[in-house]
């Protein structure tokens, strides 16, 4: 089953980060402006929006432009490399077989006044990225007890260490563990997102290098959100036939199938434009 490009549904800036991580970083860390514009064009992004995305990412210190005659070549900065390497490790290492769970929970009571909504949002975002779920506005929980040091670092950075209470605890029964997981995370919604991912990519055809480029960028772009929303719960806390397992299989199989053609298309374009 063929599928139309999804690029118009995403911001140009977000797509640029996917292109940089998937194709520019492994190829040495640089690419011509015209190559990147061609890539954006295949994803349904206009030249104006593409150039704005390049400028915004440059303003963030992730890339910088160097002139070569009439052409400009964008290069990853050290900060950009570090960010993308960490992102690649997170994306491709996500979902590996977990170690046996000992049944320990990490609990954090983090009171933030209602008036400090921006702080509360930062706390919620950072804890969610580390695999914490919410039992209430001030109570977060995670089955990853080994992340206590990271939790305390977040609380310290946000100025919440003094007011917060951090505990390691057990519920006392498998049934209570399952109930706690259901209360802290919307596993039905997460499973639905995984099924939508599998349906969008599993049967997609990508004949030729150009189509492979479109397919692999959209695949990675779609997948990269899951490490931020999936707490990677131990199997003991997941429903049977967990949709996330099938989605991971689809991701890695599709990536292996499309990546070679995508790399070939991108490198051919970029090499042909050398001054």
N, C-alpha and C positions, 0 to 999 in steps of 0.2 A: 504494500500500500504506500503510495507516495504522499507526501505532505508538503504543504506550502511553507515558505519561510515564515518564521515566527518573529523576526527582528522588530517589526513595527510595534510589537507588544512590550518591548523592553526599552529602557533608556539607552541612548548612545554611549553614555559614560559607563554604564554597567557592562554593556557588550564589549567596550574597549578593554576593560579589565580582563574579561574572558579571553579575548584575542591575545592580549599581551601574555597572559599566563600559559595559554595553550600552545601558541605558535611562535611568539617573539622570544620569550625567555629560553625555550629549548634550542632556538636557532642562533643563540649568541647574544641576544638582548637588544637588537636594533632592527629597524625596518624603515623603508622609504615612505614618505607621506603618501605618494601615489599608490603604493601597495595597500596601505591601510584604508585609503579611500575606496579602492576597488573591493576590499573585504567588506567594508560597511555597505557598499552598494548592493552586494549579494544578499545582505541581511535586511534590506529594505530601509536603510538609513540614508537620508539625504546628505550631500556633501556639506551643506551648511551645518547641520547637526553634528556631523562627524568632526568637522574642524573645531566646533565648540567643545566637543568631548575631549579632543586632544589638548586644547588650551586649558580646560579645567583640570585634567589629570596632571598636566605640567605645572599648574599653579599649586597643586598639592605636593609637588616635589617628587613625583614618581617617575617622570620622564623628562628629557630635555632634548631640544632640537639643535642639530648642527648642520650648517650649510655646506654643501658640496656642489659648487657651481650654482646652477639654477635649482637643483634639487635640495630638499631638506631630509635629513635622516633623524628619526626619533630613537633615542637611546634610553634604556632603563638606567635610572640613577641607583646608587647603592641602596637607598631606602626602598626604591621600587623593586629591586631584585629580592631584598629581604622579605618584603610583603608578599610577593608572588610565590616565592619558594615556600613560605609558610602556608600560603593558601593551597598550593599544589599538594603539599604533604597532608593537609587537612582533607582535601577533596578525595585524593586517591587512597589515603589510608583509612578513610571513614568506612565503618561497617565491617572491619576485620573481626575475626572470631574473638569474642570477649573471654576474659578469664572467668573461672568459676566464681560466682558471687557468694560471699560469706554471709549475706543477710544484713549487713550493716548499712544504716542510713546516715547521711550527713544533713543535719537540720540547722537552719540559720534563722534566728528572729532578728529582723532588721527594721526597726521602726523609723519611718521617714515621715515627717509632718505632711499633711495634705497640701499645705501651701508650697512645698518644694517638689512640685510635679516633675520638673526637669531632672532633678536628682533621682527621683523615684524611677523615672523612665530609664536613665543611665544604668541604675542598679539592676532593674529588671532585664534590660538588654544584655548586660554583661553576664549575669547569672544564667540566663537562658542559653547563651553561647557555651557556657561551661557545663550544660546538662542539668540545670536546676529547674524544677517545676514549682508552681505556686499553690500553696494550700490556702493562703489568704494574702491580703495586700502586704503584710509584713513577715510572712512565714514562707520560707523557701526550703525545698527538700531535694536531695539527690541520692541515688544509690551508689554514687562514686565517692566512697569515703576517703579515697586516696587524694582527692582534690581539696582537702582542707586547707593546705598551704596556699593554693591559688585563691580560694574563697577569702581567706584572711587578707591576702594581698589586695583583692578588689575592695574589700571593706575599708582597708587602710587608705587606699588611694582616694576613695570617695569621702573620706572623713567620717566613716560610720563605725569604725572599730570599737570605740568606747561604748556606744549605745547598743551594740549588737551582742547577741548570745549565740555561740556556736556549740553544737553538741553532736556526738556520735551516739546512735541509739539503735535499738531493734524493736520491732513490733511484737514479736513473740509467736507469730504464726504465718504460714504461707498465705492463708486467706486474707489476713490483715495487710500483708505486703501488697497483694493484688489490689485490694481496696484503696490503699494509699496511692498506688500508681494511677489508678483510675481517677482519683480526686485531683491529683497534681498535674496530669497531662490529658489532653483531649486526644486519646489514641485513635478514636474513630476518625476524626478529621485528618490526623496524620496518615492513617492507612489509606484514606480516600485520596490524599495527595500522591502517595506512592503509586496507587493504582492508575491515577491519571498520567503519571510519568511513564509508567510501563506501556499504557495504551498509546501514548503519543509517539513512542520511539521504537517499540519492539518490532513492529511490522513495517517500519518505514524503509523505503528503498532509496539508495543514493548511488546512482550510476554515474561514474565519472568523477574526476578530481574536484570539479567545481561543486557538484552536488554533495560530495563528501565533506568539503569545507563547510558548507551551510549546515549539514547534518551534525557534524561533530561540535561546532560552536554552539548550536542550539541545544544539543545534548548536554554539554558541560555547563552551559549557562543555566539550564533547567535544574541540573543536579546540584549545583553549588549551593543552593539554598538549604538543602537538607541537613548538612552538618550544623547549621545554625538553629534548626527547629526540631531536630530529632535528638533526644537526650541519650540515645544509645543505651536503652534499658537492658538489663540482663535478660536472657531468654525466659527466666523464671517469672518475669513480670509482664511478658508480652502475650497477646492472644495467640492461639494456635494458628499455624499457616500465616505468619506475619507477612503482610504485603511488602514491608521494607526489604525482606530477604530476596524476593523476586525482583524488586526494582534494582537492587545492587547487581544482581546477575545481568539484568538487561543493560545497565549502564556499562559495565566492564566489557560485555560482549559487543555492544554497539561501538564502543570506543575503539576496541581492537580492530573492528571491521572498517571503520571510517577514517581513523587517524592517519594511516599512511597516505591516502589520497589527499586529505586536507593539507598535510605537510608538504606534499609534492606540489600542490597548486600554489600554496603560499610562497614557497621557496623559488618556484619557477618565476612567479611574478616579481619577487623581490630581486632575484639575480639579474633578470632581464633589464632592470632599470639602473644598474650601476653606471656611473658616468664613465 
